[in-house]
């Protein structure tokens, strides 16, 4: 029976039984039946149901914030932003653009013919959501999938099972037709069986590279769509013309927010040599001001990592870097709560690092950042691209032309200028290399949740 073990104190937040095979079979059959009717439902009516579900979720925000802190450690100081900020904004945007994104595409006129392309629903979309941004990552697929005329089955991470229940409650309160949305508690083998079942037409996973590989194996030969938003090792480049105080403040937030447990967290920074000393001093000072502690305390600005084992994995990477010559700028005794075996991990800033170290090469997924000096745009670009990942990259400069020129050469899904660690729902969320494949958000996000049918209608025959 899956249990949510709180990173705060190791207590059991909740435990739930796994879905039985009979429940899984019924959910998939119900989804198929409901979807066949839902697809014929006018888009405006679909929008009404989805909007009502969003409103129902927002009404639960005060309960969700401490519940989320207990499940995965996000400080209550920031928990509300995930619901009232990101969840609401992303959902509303995808609802609003659906009429345009899903509209027929009509090519140039051709005498005697009526021609158009129409987007049709796929069927059932299987969404596998992570614990680190449990509402945001799920909503990226759930709302547009329903808006496009699909049914949705949600499998949430074991660490955040209550989030899946909140989604179910929101759709139930919105009176969404039965079967169109179903939250299931599943283990890895049950998840793989659903992928292999032939009863889902699209699988959207947000998770690790290892999880993505397993999903692709399960989907092999079935010709179903697979969207994979996997790991990241996102870089920042601070150019010679950057606004240093602004860059320091925002890169610190991009590196340490959510205890660095974000696929698009800043994990490595390349700074023009002229500003290197100033930058690392400022970043270390910003790191030292975080308050590491109980996320239920409104004064806490850095909560625990999701579990002690995850924090110890980061500590191992940190210790290996130290043995290889890296230098830590925030003294270890600055944060007495940081103790081996516990999920409470202090923010770290390292210099004297290089790409031979795992700290600069492998995904850390913790509040750790390495900083290297560079002498040119070309050197920064080469280092930014020296990674198996490619989710987002940020350029800190006053020169928009330079940012665009550099961005064209970076192997990444998103290029930021003077910001980081943010998803704009009007832009596609995608990646390259081991970060995965597929698209969520924006009008293009609807392309992976629909199939195109071409209509070639000859209106007159004969003479």
Secondary structure, DSSP 8 states (H G I E B T S, - for coil): -EEEE-TTTS-EEEEE----HHHHHHHHHHHHHHHHHHTTS-HHHHHHHHHHHHHHHHHTHHHHHHHHHHHH---HHHHHIIIIIIIHHHHHHHHHHHHHHTS-B--S-BTTEEEEEEEEE-SEEEEEE-STTHHHHHHHHHHHHHHTT-EEEEEE-GGGHHHHHHHHHHHHHTT--TTSEEEE---HHHHHHHHHTS--SEEEEES-HHHHHHHHHHHTTS--EEEEE----EEEEE-TTS-HHHHHHHHHHHHHGGGG--TT-EEEEEEEGGGHHHHHHHHHHHHHT--BS-TTSTT-SB---S-HHHHHHHHHHHHHHHHTT-EESS-GGG-TT--TTSS----EEEES--TTSGGGTS---SSEEEEEEESSHHHHHHHHHSSSEESEEEEE-S-HHHHHHHHHHS-SSEEEES--S---TTS-B--EETTEE--BSTGGGGGGGEEEEEEEEE-----
